[in-house]
Amino acid sequence: MPYKRIGLSLDGITGLVTIVGLSTEGYSLASALVQNGMETIIVDENLQMGMKLTQEVVSSYNEVGNLLDGDSLVNVEPMPSSINRADYILFTPKIRKTDQEAKTEVNTRFRDIAKNISKNTIIMFCLPAGFNENRVNISVIEKMSGLQEGEDFEYVYAPLNPKSKNILSLGPQNIGKKTKEILFKAKIKFPKATTLETSEALYFRKILSRYIPKALDLEIYKKIPNREERLKIKKNMGPNEPEYLDKITENLFDLKFVIGTLDTGDPSLYLTTGVLRSIEGYVKYVVDEIRNVMKENELKASKTKVTLAWSVDKYEMRGEKLGVLNSIKERLHDYIGDVNVLNHGEYTTQAGRGFTMTIPDMDKTDIVVICSEEDEKYVSKVFNLNDKKSETIILKANLLVDQYR
């Protein structure tokens, strides 16, 4: 039987919201919409299936990982139907590719939407886009659906900050009342809307302005080999927030998306390229510092175990952090055989995939590398850092790569 659309009304809004992307951000928005009485479907883009969420489901499972691991029964339907029936579509895909492959994956997933949307749909693009790429997205929709932007559908650029409901930029300038209502119902915090072209420029500025100070400080620290001296320099430069690996890599995905749309000779291209090279060089910097600690403590590789304490969210939209984590692991494996990952959200006994809570190997010295503020709190409990007799070496994977103790 054909699906019958259920019209729900709340503050003048009726219709179905379809979230395309079973990501942390997508599920967070979907949960808020359901709690505000909106009929909501979230699409697993890998299985190509839509799942209808209910108040009972979102109240029982506060995270997307819990939903997938749980036993809850949800109504499902094919992805094309979930998109075709939707009045509002939020594009929040879980991208696990990096660099150019990531852009290809985004384009492929977006085309799956474009060929199935119906007339009078509002579609929100929640990933970052490069310069003029939103116009390209609109052209893709028009070509594949036969619909016209502004007449048959409304396109909105609303790039979400990683693992949040905040967007740093919003376009076009004259977004409709229904769009604003959906943003409110999804509990999204958004700035004043501008034209699509201006919103792309503003988003780029905000992301690059976050990274230029990081890259500058990082390059200074790299030129000071002594860790204690680096700490003194940091204090002289004034107080600032700790910059852990987790924070350093948060928007790398965004910069890589933009750089391919900058013209040769554009000063912005040189700025962005320099920042990316600096941040990407941080991986080698961290690995080199771990090796330096081993030399200072006269530790043999066969007698050393390295644990990377980094609880990377495997469901967030951007997959850059997972890529960086795997890169560090691979580099360390060139020198040390025993490398593990501590993710406070999950434990696994499969070698190389996670941290195993086993009896410590008394023949090996532990080097624990803290990669986020969240993991610092967790590591202090797991490794009992208050124990002064402990021989565990704790490193902070921040811009300084200094020792916890």
Order of alpha helices (4+ residues) and beta strands (2+ residues): beta-alpha-beta-beta-alpha-alpha-beta-alpha-beta-alpha-beta-alpha-beta-alpha-alpha-alpha-alpha-alpha-alpha-alpha-beta-alpha-beta-beta-alpha-beta
